[in-house]
Amino acid sequence: MVGADLPAVLAIEEATYHEPWTEGIFRDCLRMGYTGRVLEVAAGPGEGAGLAGYGLISAAAGECHILNLCTAPEQRGRGLGRLLLRALLAEGRLAGAEQAFLEVRPSNSAAVALYRAEGFETVGVREGYYPAVGGREDAWVLRRALI
Ligand SMILES: CC(C)(COP(=O)(O)OP(=O)(O)OC[C@H]1O[C@@H](n2cnc3c(N)ncnc32)[C@H](O)[C@@H]1OP(=O)(O)O)[C@@H](O)C(=O)NCCC(=O)NCCS
């Protein structure tokens, strides 16, 4: 992910989340040296080429954290989220991480199913971590080993 990707990244982010990350948050992540990956699909019958998903990961002190993972709404259910997640975890391994962590809303059944299928287990709960319609929602903290 580079600055030139951000308009397409933000279009997906804003189509997905009630409280999307801003351009400034993405730029800060890149400035901090976090690794961002975008996934582009080639043009096919009935669809143009374009950015289909993205993710960000930070790594330090033997751990990595998935900060964001998202596929375009019209591209979901085609295996791209799994592909991106695996690419991010490969980046974490390259940076020397032995464990990966992430936070997810318990109500986000698609993401929870993806993470469980990829070997993540719940290791904690952050109460009221996320804003939610009519209040706050907990986050599950998920972890998996990378070695
Ligand atoms: C979560 C997300 C990244 C998954 O991306 P995707 O491209 O649809 O995922 P894939 O097609 O690679 O599916 C991988 C696995 O995820 C799970 N999954 C995906 N969509 C699902 C759904 N609607 N219901 C249940 N499980 C689902 C399945 O386990 C699936 O494996 P399978 O196809 O072998 O059954 C995508 O739904 C998304 O961007 N959601 C909005 C943003 C978000 O919630 N990000 C995660 C924040 S922690």
The ligand as a Gaussian input file, in Angstrom:
#p B3LYP/6-31G(d) Opt

LIG

0 1
 C      -13.913000     -10.471000       6.758000
 C      -13.589000     -10.301000       5.268000
 C      -12.201000      -9.655000       5.138000
 C      -13.563000     -11.685000       4.622000
 O      -13.171000     -11.476000       3.272000
 P      -13.696000     -12.408000       2.064000
 O      -12.906000     -11.976000       0.868000
 O      -15.177000     -12.372000       1.980000
 O      -13.239000     -13.834000       2.626000
 P      -12.965000     -15.183000       1.827000
 O      -13.805000     -15.275000       0.609000
 O      -11.484000     -15.325000       1.683000
 O      -13.501000     -16.251000       2.890000
 C      -12.617000     -16.876000       3.766000
 C      -13.374000     -17.514000       4.902000
 O      -14.030000     -16.509000       5.668000
 C      -15.261000     -17.035000       6.177000
 N      -16.361000     -16.250000       5.620000
 C      -16.273000     -15.308000       4.628000
 N      -17.482000     -14.753000       4.437000
 C      -18.339000     -15.329000       5.315000
 C      -19.712000     -15.154000       5.624000
 N      -20.464000     -14.256000       4.967000
 N      -20.237000     -15.909000       6.618000
 C      -19.497000     -16.790000       7.293000
 N      -18.181000     -17.022000       7.042000
 C      -17.612000     -16.293000       6.074000
 C      -15.338000     -18.475000       5.735000
 O      -14.695000     -19.253000       6.738000
 C      -14.481000     -18.449000       4.487000
 O      -13.938000     -19.700000       4.181000
 P      -14.705000     -20.709000       3.179000
 O      -15.007000     -19.933000       1.940000
 O      -13.700000     -21.792000       2.979000
 O      -15.925000     -21.124000       3.926000
 C      -14.687000      -9.456000       4.538000
 O      -15.953000     -10.001000       4.836000
 C      -14.666000      -7.989000       4.895000
 O      -13.903000      -7.206000       4.337000
 N      -15.544000      -7.611000       5.853000
 C      -15.651000      -6.203000       6.253000
 C      -14.399000      -5.732000       6.957000
 C      -14.103000      -6.565000       8.167000
 O      -14.989000      -6.924000       8.929000
 N      -12.800000      -6.871000       8.352000
 C      -12.331000      -7.616000       9.492000
 C      -12.188000      -6.706000      10.643000
 S      -11.485000      -7.552000      12.062000

